[in-house]
């Protein structure tokens, strides 16, 4: 699993996106982008994101439920650069 995370971190570095500030969507399918990754379950995603506090964990769990994705089976997380509001 750690090797998989290294591959993901390398893809973020190549894309010039910071993992901690990246936005993402959770789906049952890949968007086939360079920042679309398959996670085995919710626990693996939480580990990758470093979600240790209950507030962040609950937010991510809610996203999974809203996406109608089974947290115990694989799903895809499609990351993208944060959107910047224009004034």
C-alpha positions in Angstrom: 0.0 0.0 0.0 2.8 2.4 0.8 4.2 1.8 -2.7 0.8 2.7 -4.1 0.9 5.9 -2.1 4.3 6.8 -3.5 3.0 6.4 -7.0 0.1 8.7 -6.2 2.4 11.3 -4.5 4.7 11.2 -7.5 1.7 11.9 -9.8 0.7 14.9 -7.6 4.3 16.3 -7.7 4.4 15.9 -11.5 1.0 17.7 -11.8 2.2 20.4 -9.5 -0.7 19.9 -7.1 -0.4 19.8 -3.3 -2.2 16.7 -1.9 -3.3 18.7 1.2 -5.0 21.4 -0.7 -6.3 19.3 -3.6 -10.1 19.1 -4.0 -11.6 15.7 -5.0 -14.7 13.8 -5.9 -15.5 10.2 -5.0 -17.1 8.0 -7.7 -17.6 4.4 -8.8 -15.6 5.1 -11.9 -12.3 6.8 -13.0 -12.4 10.1 -14.9 -9.2 8.8 -16.6 -7.1 11.8 -15.6 -3.6 11.8 -14.2 -5.0 12.4 -10.7 -7.7 9.8 -10.7 -6.9 6.9 -8.3 -8.5 3.7 -7.2 -8.8 3.1 -3.4 -9.6 -0.4 -2.0 -11.9 1.0 0.7 -12.7 4.0 2.9 -10.0 3.1 5.4 -7.3 3.2 2.7 -8.5 6.6 1.5 -8.5 8.0 5.1 -5.0 6.6 5.6 -3.8 8.3 2.3 -5.4 11.6 3.2 -4.0 11.4 6.8 -7.5 12.0 8.1 -7.1 11.4 11.8 -9.5 13.9 13.4 -13.1 12.9 13.7 -14.4 16.1 12.0 -12.4 15.4 8.8 -13.2 11.7 8.9 -16.9 12.3 9.2 -16.8 14.8 6.3 -15.1 12.2 4.0 -17.5 9.5 5.1 -20.4 11.8 4.2 -18.9 12.4 0.8 -18.8 8.6 0.3 -22.4 8.2 1.3 -23.5 11.1 -0.9 -21.7 9.5 -3.8 -23.7 6.3 -3.2 -20.4 4.4 -3.0 -19.9 1.3 -0.8 -17.1 2.3 1.7 -16.1 -1.4 2.0 -15.4 -1.9 -1.7 -13.1 -0.1 -4.2 -14.0 3.3 -5.6 -12.2 6.1 -7.4 -11.1 9.4 -6.1 -10.7 12.1 -8.7 -8.4 14.8 -7.5 -8.0 18.3 -9.0 -6.5 21.6 -8.3 -8.4 23.9 -5.9 -10.7 26.3 -7.7 -9.7 29.9 -7.2 -12.6 32.4 -7.0 -12.1 35.3 -9.4 -13.0 38.8 -8.2 
